[in-house]
């Protein structure tokens, strides 16, 4: 099972995505929950409220896509 990070938004939860060279945004998946937790820590400097990020299994649906 893989994991992903979701960010709280105004209308629910959005999957964390990344893009390289302006390509389409793709969901960031992690092989273990520990890897996802470590990646979430990278946001500590960007967000003072880490509780606005949750780690879920890859099958957990997002309720909003903030990248659209």
CORRA-V863403 format. One record per residue. N is the residue number from 1. SS is DSSP state (alpha for helix, beta for strand, coil for the rest). PHI is phi in radians with two decimals (none if undefined). Layout:
n = [N:N]
ss = [SS:SS]
phi = [PHI:PHI]
This chain:
n = [1:2:3:4:5:6:7:8:9:10:11:12:13:14:15:16:17:18:19:20:21:22:23:24:25:26:27:28:29:30:31:32:33:34:35:36:37:38:39:40:41:42:43:44:45:46:47:48:49:50:51:52:53:54:55:56:57:58:59:60:61:62:63:64:65:66:67:68]
ss = [coil:coil:beta:beta:beta:beta:beta:beta:beta:coil:coil:beta:beta:beta:beta:coil:beta:beta:coil:coil:coil:coil:coil:coil:coil:beta:beta:coil:beta:beta:coil:coil:alpha:alpha:alpha:alpha:alpha:alpha:alpha:alpha:alpha:coil:coil:coil:coil:coil:coil:coil:coil:alpha:alpha:alpha:beta:beta:beta:beta:beta:coil:coil:coil:coil:coil:coil:coil:coil:coil:coil:coil]
phi = [none:-1.79:-2.22:-2.53:-1.88:-2.05:-1.92:-1.21:-2.26:-1.03:-1.90:2.48:-2.11:-2.09:-1.16:-1.24:-2.27:-2.40:-2.46:-2.03:0.97:1.30:-1.28:-1.07:-1.31:-2.16:-1.08:-1.53:-1.94:-2.24:-1.22:-2.33:-1.14:-1.09:-1.11:-1.14:-1.12:-1.14:-1.13:-1.07:-1.09:-1.07:-1.50:-0.94:-1.29:-1.62:-2.44:-1.39:-2.07:-1.17:-1.21:-1.41:-2.10:-2.22:-1.81:-2.37:-1.25:-1.08:-1.45:-1.23:-1.31:-1.50:-1.79:-2.68:-1.88:-1.32:-1.59:-1.59]
